[in-house]
């Protein structure tokens, strides 16, 4: 009987922890998307200096959340996001609007997929 109770407590702890982690991951993703959207808006109107500020803010936010994002997830996905932020900064600095917008859109897709990659689901476990 004690074994059943212990297993139930452990299962409950895992489920509660997963829900809390997923909620935090969704909040981080939403914040990253908000910053990335601001980058896109600035680039669209040729405000490259304003976009540079937002890109730096995006990179800083990712660096601040790196430990949390690396805790259980796909490190390659996070590395790809960081690489795209760096490339976006370079295209923005050179005022290459179409390439900058393409990378900004690619970042949006990658950021949108972050919560799905980190959620504890049967698909991600298997």
N, C-alpha and C positions, 0 to 999 in steps of 0.2 A: 504494500500500500504506500509506503514511503517513497518507493521508486516512482510510482505513478504521480504522486504529488510533486516530487522533484522534477520530473520530466515536464509536467504541466507548467510549473513555475519557470523553468528554463525556456520553454516554448513561448510563454507569455512575454518574458523579458526580450527574447529575440524579436518577436512581432512588434512590441512597443518601440524598441530601439530602431527597427527598420522604418517604422512610420515617422519617428522623429528625424532620422537621417534623411529620408526622402523629402520631408517637408523643408528641411534646411537646404537640400539640393535644389528644390524647385525655386526657393527664394533667391538663391545665388544665381541660378539660370535666368530668372526674371530680371535681376539687377544687371547682369551682363548684357542681356538683350536690350534693355533700356539704354545703356551706354552705347552699345553698338548701333542702335537706331539713331541716336544723336550724331554719331560719326557719319552715318549715311546721309542724314539731313544736311549736315555741314558740307560734305563733299558735293552733294547735288546742287548746291548754290555757289559752288567754287570758293567756299570759306575754308581754305586749306589750313590756315593758322588755327582756326577754331576746331577743325577736325583733328589737328595734331594734339591739341589739349585733351580732347575726348579720347583719342587713341592712347595717350599716356595714362589717362585715368583708367581706361580699360585694362591696360597692361599691369598697372599698379594693383587694381582690384584682383586680378588673377594671381599675381604674386602674393598678395595678402591671404588669399584663400587656397593657396597651393597645398598646404598640409592637409586641409580638409578634403580637397578634391583628390588628392593622392592616396587617401586613407584606404580605400577599397576598390577604386576604379581602375579603368584602363589608362595606364600612364601614356601610352602612345597617342590616345585621343587628346589628352591634355597637352602633350608636346606639339601635336599638330595645330591646336588652337593657338599656342604661344608663337609658333612659327608663322601662322597666318597674321597674327597681330603685328609681328615684326615686318613681314612683307607689306602689309597694309600701310604701316608707317613709312616705309620706303617709297611706295607708289604715291602716297599723299605728299611726301616731301618733294617729289619730282613733278607734282601736279599732273600725274597720269590718271585722269578722272575715270576712264573706263576700267582700267585694271584695279584701281582702288575700290570702285563700286563692286566689281566682281569679287574681290577678296572680302569686302564687307558683307556681301550676301552669303558667301561661303561660310564666314564666321557665324552668321545667323543660324544657318542650318546645323553647324557643329554644336553651337550653344543650345539650340532647341533639343538636340539629342542627348545632351548631358544627363538630364534626369532619368531618361529611359535607360541609359547605360548603367546608371548607378542604383536603380530601383532593385529591391530584392524581389524578384519574380521567378517563377519556375523556369521561364525562358532563359534568364540570366544565370540561374544556378546550374542548369544542365548545359 
